[in-house]
Each structure stands twice: as structure tokens, then as C-alpha cells.
Amino acid sequence: MEICMPINHKKPLQSSLFHCQTLQFCSSPSSLKWAPVLDIEKELLQHSERVKSVDLHPKEPWLLASLYSGTLCIWNYHSQELVKSFKVAESPVRSAKFIPRKQWIVTGADDKFIRVFDNNTSEKIAEFEAHTDYIRSVAVHPTLPYLLSASDDMVIKLWDWEKGWECTQMFKGHAHYVMQVAFSPKDSNTFASASLDGTIKVWNLSSSDPEFTLDGHSKGVNCIDYFMRGSKPYLVSGSDDHTAKVWDCETKSCVQTLEGHTNNVSAVCVHPELPIIITGSEEGNVHFWGEATYRLENTLNYGLERVWAFGCMKGSNRVVIGYDKGTVMVKFVSSHSGVSMGSLAKEKEKEL
């Protein structure tokens, strides 16, 4: 599928709660009659201390942000109100995720501890020392009672909460800090890891050794995200070499390098509903790329300094961005009459 996106390059309005930029998606030239225009609206802006991770709840209108100060915040993005805020640790909480089926929040912090809280009462459910160095990332298995954690100790661990948070597997192979882990959407027994050793490794839960390694960045890899193209899994990675790369997981090859940032690429995601790759950098820019064309189509900068995290989810047209100085939520809204977000997603799937 070819995509074209004429952009209205307005400078973001720092003082307004809402601002709008425009993306126009179209398929191949033979089907230009289908060209929905998507406005990017700023829905929420909350100033805070440095945000290290963000997540969206699949059922409640909740935005979860974990802060460098050791605090967790939950915002209701419909009412624009703070639902709750509580201290988790005296050190940075670099990763926090909802576990909706348990009504939990799980966190990983620089004090090496994993902590689990009831997301309604804030009661602490579990707390244990999980690693020997900073915990950079946690990832929740989509169906099984499993949690992955990744650390500066260069080890990834698998935890089973139905076995009292027993560590049931360790994954070793990286030669530097492990910055992020992510489960594959095609096979939930498979996951990928990003490391400052410059590589991405792909693993199976049943083996402590990696299945294969993707090597192509010239500096450390900070972040990864999976996406599907038809039935094929792909990865996007962001690096201190100022680039993002797109990887075909079946051929184990880099299919595109995305160049345009002027500092470390610190966050990446692929929107689960729209053909958009999103990258964020320590220069403060968020770039939107066509998933099929790999063209840089738009750039946002809200003046909140470095970008650290993205959050988005299936069934939602929103993207959350975590910065040094706060959190921004934007949403994609169709301004083309008769075209819904859902129909755009279905058209994307049909043409891939």
C-alpha cells in the first residue's frame, strides 16, 4: 500500500490545550478517491517532573505515567483530572504497566525492585528485589501470568505471578544494559530486547539463549516496538546513532533506516490502528513516518525537552508522549466526511 500525507506544517501552539495538524492518508494513485484527512489534536498536557514511561488502560480512560522522582500518576484524559498519585520508590521508576485483568500496576525502579499495586486502592500487592542493577523495562504477557523485566545487569528475567512471583527463566546474551523488552504480537512466546551493546535480540520463552540477533546500529539501541504487516512481524528500533531502523523478523534483515533526528532516538512505536511509525528523540522532536513509504511526514515539538516514552493501544486513536517536563496526549481525528478511524484501519489491513 502506498501512502501519501499532505501535511499542514503549523508550529505547535504552546499556550493552547488543543492544537491541530493534518495528515492525509491515501492508498495507491488508482484509489485516490479514498483519502481521509486526519487531524492531530492535542487532548491533554500535564506538566510534571521527568516522565520515564507511559501506558494506557484498555477499558478505563486512564493514562499512567511513571516519573524520575519515583512517583506514579494516573490521569483521566476525558475529565483532564488526576485520579491518583503516589510514591513508589525513592529512585526513578523507569517502567510501569497496567495489568488490566488483575487490576494491577507493575513497576520497575532504579532501586532494583519490582513492585505491584492495586490500581484502584494503591495497595501494594508485591515487592521484591528482581535485579542487581537498575530495571529499565517491564513487559506484561498478553494472556499468561508472566512478566518480563530487563536491567542494567544485562539480564532479562521471566516472572510468574501465579507462582508467587517466582523467576522461572533468565535470558543472558547481551553485553551491555538491556533497555527494553517487548512481546511479539504474532507469537506471544517470542519477545525482543534492545541493548546498549548495539543489538536487538529475539528470544523464545522456553530457551535462555537468543534465537537470533539483529545487528545494524552503530551505537546503543534504546527502544523497540513490534508491528504486523499482514501476517509478517516487523520490529522498529531507536538508537543513540540518531536513527530508527525497521527490521523484517522473518528475513532477519533491516529493510529501512529512518534518518532525521539530530540526537539519540529514545522512544519508538507503531500505531496499532494507523499506518504510522512514531519516533521520539532527546532533541525534543516527535516524528511521524509513513509505515509503508518510510517518508517523514510530520514533526511535533511541544517545548517539553527530551522525549522518553510513547503509549498507544489497539482500538484507540490516541498517542501519549512522555517528556522531561510532562505528558502530552494527542489523538488522530478524521475530518473527512464519511470516513471513520475504524474504516481506515480496516482499509490498511486489506491492502497490506
Buried (B, 14 or more C-beta within 10 A) or exposed (E): BEBBBEBEEEEBEEEEEEBBBBBBBBBEEEEEEBBBBBBBBBBBBBEBBBBBBBBBBEEBBBBBBBBBBBBBBBBBBEEEEEBEBEEBBEBBBBBBBBBBEBBBBBBBBBBBBBBBBEBEEBEEBBBEEBBEBBBBBBBBBEEBBBBBBBBBBBBBBBBBBEEEBEEEBEBEBBEBBBBBBBBBBBEBEBBBBBBBBBBBBBBBBEEBEBEEBBEBBEBBBBBBBBBBBEEEBBBBBBBBBBBBBBBBBEEEEBEBBBEBBEBBBBBBBBBBBBBBBBBBBBBBBBBBBBBBBBEBBBBBBBEBBBBBBBBBBEEBBBBBBBBBBBBBBBBBBBEBEEBEBEEBBEBBBEBB
